[in-house]
Amino acid sequence: MNNTTTPKSNQMPVGSVQCENTSLNLLKANDFVAKAIRERLKDICVINICSSPGSGKTTLMQETGKLLGKKLHIAVLVGDPETERDAVRMREVGINALQIVTGGMCHIEAQMILQALDHINLENVDLLFIENVGNLVCPAAFDLGEDFRVTLLASTEGDDKPKKYPRMFLTSELMLVSKADLLPYVPFSVEAVSTDAREVNPNLEVISVSSLKGEGMETWCSWLMDKVEAKKAQKNRT
């Protein structure tokens, strides 16, 4: 007599176990929280900034704050496995910033953003940047309630990344080729990387920037202003 309560369709050979896809469940839970964030921040344009470590995210945020600080109220949530250094750098140029210390995790999850929102003043904020942990893999899978995802790709990294890490570029609206002032000195083709990236995501926009030299920053800031204005227009329609 078979006393097992396991359905026959789920019975496995001796010595094996059927595992539930916990990653899928985690992402479903994350999406639920991201939806709550999107509703809570419905009047703020939220930009998720992603890249490899050292691509220039923090410097880009600093220079963007300098250029747009008199036009927009900007805040930044900064993700790092440890330390508060990047948030300090933001505050040094007058940007309202809060560090999210992930405790070794290689990405920010939506629940971290939801918790952080209770500890940062977003009154009158027009534009909220989320500076993600430096990584082209894990952050791609986690919706943080953002309106747009922007991926930086530094000229010093090589131009083969879109095909190696396609999900990041597939889920982004804009690719910034950073450290453009170094292009004459490194084997990096903006044309080649743009072609590869648009084969992954035909709708991807591309802008080359140098945060330190100012190249492309006006175009980048205009892109941001357009997104903020569109968000305000959406608010007025509702």
Backbone torsions as a table, in degrees:
resi	resn	phi	psi	omega
1	MET	NA	132.8	-178.8
2	ASN	-92.2	111.4	-178.4
3	ASN	-93.0	0.3	-177.9
4	THR	-67.6	144.8	177.8
5	THR	-99.0	0.1	-179.8
6	THR	-74.1	126.5	176.9
7	PRO	-55.6	144.0	-177.7
8	LYS	-59.9	-31.3	-179.2
9	SER	-67.0	-20.8	-178.3
10	ASN	-104.5	-0.2	-178.3
11	GLN	-69.6	140.2	-175.5
12	MET	-119.0	156.7	176.5
13	PRO	-60.0	155.1	177.4
14	VAL	-58.2	135.3	178.2
15	GLY	88.8	10.1	178.5
16	SER	-129.8	161.3	179.2
17	VAL	-141.3	139.7	177.8
18	GLN	-95.7	119.7	-175.5
19	CYS	-99.1	140.8	175.1
20	GLU	-74.1	145.5	179.9
21	ASN	-77.5	87.3	-176.2
22	THR	-68.1	-29.8	179.4
23	SER	-62.9	-42.4	179.5
24	LEU	-63.8	-42.4	178.7
25	ASN	-63.6	-39.6	178.6
26	LEU	-61.5	-43.8	-179.2
27	LEU	-68.1	-35.1	176.2
28	LYS	-63.5	-42.9	178.0
29	ALA	-64.7	-40.3	178.6
30	ASN	-62.0	-42.4	179.9
31	ASP	-62.7	-35.2	178.3
32	PHE	-63.9	-44.0	178.7
33	VAL	-68.1	-39.7	179.0
34	ALA	-59.6	-36.9	177.8
35	LYS	-63.4	-39.6	178.2
36	ALA	-66.2	-38.9	177.6
37	ILE	-63.5	-44.0	-178.3
38	ARG	-60.5	-37.8	178.3
39	GLU	-70.6	-41.0	-178.9
40	ARG	-67.0	-33.5	-177.7
41	LEU	-105.5	30.6	-173.1
42	LYS	-63.6	-19.3	-179.3
43	ASP	-101.7	3.9	-177.8
44	ILE	-119.3	135.1	174.8
45	CYS	-78.7	121.6	-174.9
46	VAL	-113.1	124.4	-178.6
47	ILE	-117.9	122.6	177.5
48	ASN	-95.5	113.9	-177.8
49	ILE	-98.3	120.0	-177.2
50	CYS	-122.9	155.8	176.2
51	SER	177.5	176.2	168.8
52	SER	-73.5	164.2	174.1
53	PRO	-62.1	140.8	174.2
54	GLY	80.6	12.9	-178.4
55	SER	-82.8	-12.1	177.7
56	GLY	106.5	22.0	-178.6
57	LYS	-60.2	-49.2	-175.0
58	THR	-66.4	-42.3	177.2
59	THR	-62.3	-40.1	177.0
60	LEU	-60.4	-44.1	179.2
61	MET	-62.9	-42.2	179.2
62	GLN	-60.5	-49.6	-177.1
63	GLU	-68.9	-33.8	176.5
64	THR	-64.8	-40.8	177.7
65	GLY	-62.0	-39.6	178.5
66	LYS	-63.8	-40.5	-175.9
67	LEU	-77.5	-34.0	-173.7
68	LEU	-110.4	-1.5	-174.7
69	GLY	-58.4	-28.5	179.6
70	LYS	-89.5	-9.3	-179.4
71	LYS	-103.9	-30.1	-175.8
72	LEU	-134.2	151.4	168.4
73	HIS	-89.3	116.1	-172.8
74	ILE	-115.6	141.4	172.1
75	ALA	-133.4	155.8	-178.4
76	VAL	-136.1	132.3	167.7
77	LEU	-104.3	119.9	-173.6
78	VAL	-108.5	125.4	179.5
79	GLY	-104.0	130.3	174.8
80	ASP	-150.7	149.7	177.2
81	PRO	-60.7	-34.4	179.6
82	GLU	-149.7	168.4	175.6
83	THR	68.9	162.3	179.0
84	GLU	-115.2	18.7	-171.4
85	ARG	-59.7	-44.6	-175.0
86	ASP	-67.6	-38.4	177.4
87	ALA	-64.3	-38.4	176.6
88	VAL	-60.7	-42.5	178.4
89	ARG	-61.0	-37.3	177.7
90	MET	-64.5	-46.9	-177.2
91	ARG	-64.1	-30.2	180.0
92	GLU	-62.3	-24.8	178.0
93	VAL	-106.6	16.2	173.2
94	GLY	86.2	16.6	179.7
95	ILE	-95.5	131.6	175.7
96	ASN	-67.6	114.0	-173.3
97	ALA	-137.3	146.4	175.6
98	LEU	-133.0	131.2	178.9
99	GLN	-86.5	132.1	170.3
100	ILE	-104.5	110.7	178.6
101	VAL	-91.5	114.2	-172.7
102	THR	-83.9	-5.2	177.3
103	GLY	65.7	39.0	178.0
104	GLY	98.2	-13.7	179.0
105	MET	-68.4	145.6	-172.5
106	CYS	-91.3	13.9	180.0
107	HIS	-162.0	166.1	171.3
108	ILE	-96.5	139.2	174.5
109	GLU	-109.4	160.3	-175.3
110	ALA	-59.5	-36.6	-179.2
111	GLN	-64.5	-28.5	176.4
112	MET	-68.0	-41.5	177.7
113	ILE	-63.6	-44.8	-179.0
114	LEU	-59.3	-42.3	177.5
115	GLN	-66.0	-40.4	-177.1
116	ALA	-66.2	-29.4	-177.9
117	LEU	-61.6	-23.3	178.3
118	ASP	-80.3	-4.2	-174.3
119	HIS	-123.2	10.4	177.8
120	ILE	-133.6	138.9	-179.4
121	ASN	-81.9	113.0	-179.1
122	LEU	-109.9	15.5	178.9
123	GLU	-63.7	128.4	179.4
124	ASN	67.5	9.3	179.1
125	VAL	-72.3	132.4	178.1
126	ASP	-93.9	-36.1	-170.9
127	LEU	-136.3	122.0	177.5
128	LEU	-114.5	117.8	173.7
129	PHE	-91.9	138.1	167.2
130	ILE	-110.6	109.2	177.8
131	GLU	-88.7	104.0	-173.5
132	ASN	-73.3	166.5	175.6
133	VAL	-64.4	142.2	-179.8
134	GLY	-64.8	108.1	-174.7
135	ASN	-179.6	132.2	178.7
136	LEU	-97.7	3.6	-176.3
137	VAL	-107.7	-75.4	-172.2
138	CYS	-58.0	-46.1	-177.3
139	PRO	-59.0	-23.1	-177.7
140	ALA	-62.7	-27.4	-173.6
141	ALA	-87.2	-11.3	-170.5
142	PHE	-111.0	111.2	172.6
143	ASP	-71.9	128.5	-179.0
144	LEU	-109.6	15.0	-178.7
145	GLY	82.2	14.4	-176.9
146	GLU	-76.1	159.3	172.3
147	ASP	-84.6	-36.8	-177.9
148	PHE	-142.0	146.3	174.3
149	ARG	-113.1	129.6	179.6
150	VAL	-119.1	128.0	179.2
151	THR	-111.8	125.6	174.1
152	LEU	-88.3	139.1	173.2
153	LEU	-132.9	109.4	-176.1
154	ALA	-74.6	145.5	179.1
155	SER	-60.6	-24.1	-179.2
156	THR	-79.2	-8.2	-177.3
157	GLU	-86.2	-19.3	-172.1
158	GLY	98.4	151.7	-172.5
159	ASP	-96.9	18.7	-177.3
160	ASP	-102.0	7.6	-171.7
161	LYS	-70.5	-35.9	-177.3
162	PRO	-58.5	-35.6	179.8
163	LYS	-81.1	-24.8	178.9
164	LYS	-79.4	-33.8	-177.7
165	TYR	-127.2	61.1	-169.0
166	PRO	-63.2	-32.9	-174.8
167	ARG	-63.4	-35.2	179.6
168	MET	-62.8	-42.6	-178.1
169	PHE	-78.6	-28.9	176.3
170	LEU	-65.2	-34.4	-175.7
171	THR	-95.5	7.7	179.9
172	SER	-104.6	152.1	174.6
173	GLU	-95.4	-24.2	-176.2
174	LEU	-142.3	137.6	170.4
175	MET	-111.3	124.0	173.9
176	LEU	-100.8	120.0	172.1
177	VAL	-84.8	102.9	-174.4
178	SER	-90.1	168.3	-177.1
179	LYS	56.5	42.0	-177.4
180	ALA	-65.0	-20.6	178.8
181	ASP	-68.2	-14.8	178.9
182	LEU	-93.9	-2.4	-176.8
183	LEU	-55.4	-36.9	179.3
184	PRO	-66.7	-12.9	-172.3
185	TYR	-113.3	-2.5	-176.9
186	VAL	-127.8	152.9	178.7
187	PRO	-79.6	75.5	-176.6
188	PHE	-136.7	127.3	179.6
189	SER	-110.5	115.8	176.7
190	VAL	-62.7	-37.7	179.0
191	GLU	-63.2	-45.6	-178.4
192	ALA	-65.8	-43.9	-178.2
193	VAL	-68.4	-34.0	178.0
194	SER	-67.7	-40.9	178.6
195	THR	-62.5	-47.7	179.2
196	ASP	-61.8	-44.4	-177.9
197	ALA	-63.9	-38.1	-178.4
198	ARG	-79.7	-16.8	169.5
199	GLU	-71.2	-31.2	174.9
200	VAL	-77.6	-43.4	-176.5
201	ASN	-140.2	96.7	-175.7
202	PRO	-60.7	-21.4	-176.8
203	ASN	-93.1	3.3	-176.0
204	LEU	-70.7	129.0	173.3
205	GLU	-87.7	153.0	-178.2
206	VAL	-133.9	130.1	174.9
207	ILE	-134.0	134.1	174.3
208	SER	-94.7	132.7	-177.5
209	VAL	-136.7	151.7	166.7
210	SER	-127.9	107.2	-177.8
211	SER	-62.6	-36.9	-176.6
212	LEU	-77.7	-35.6	-177.5
213	LYS	-96.6	-13.2	177.4
214	GLY	91.2	-5.6	-178.8
215	GLU	-62.5	128.3	176.6
216	GLY	76.0	-4.3	-176.2
217	MET	-69.0	-33.2	177.3
218	GLU	-64.2	-41.8	178.3
219	THR	-64.5	-43.2	177.9
220	TRP	-61.3	-45.3	-179.4
221	CYS	-67.1	-35.3	175.9
222	SER	-64.7	-39.0	176.9
223	TRP	-60.5	-44.1	179.4
224	LEU	-65.2	-44.9	-179.7
225	MET	-60.0	-40.3	177.9
226	ASP	-60.9	-41.7	-178.3
227	LYS	-68.8	-39.0	178.6
228	VAL	-65.9	-44.4	179.3
229	GLU	-63.1	-38.5	178.3
230	ALA	-64.2	-38.1	178.6
231	LYS	-66.7	-40.1	177.7
232	LYS	-65.6	-39.9	178.5
233	ALA	-63.3	-39.3	177.7
234	GLN	-62.3	-42.0	178.1
235	LYS	-61.3	-43.6	-178.2
236	ASN	-65.8	-32.7	179.5
237	ARG	-70.3	-28.6	179.6
238	THR	-93.0	NA	NA
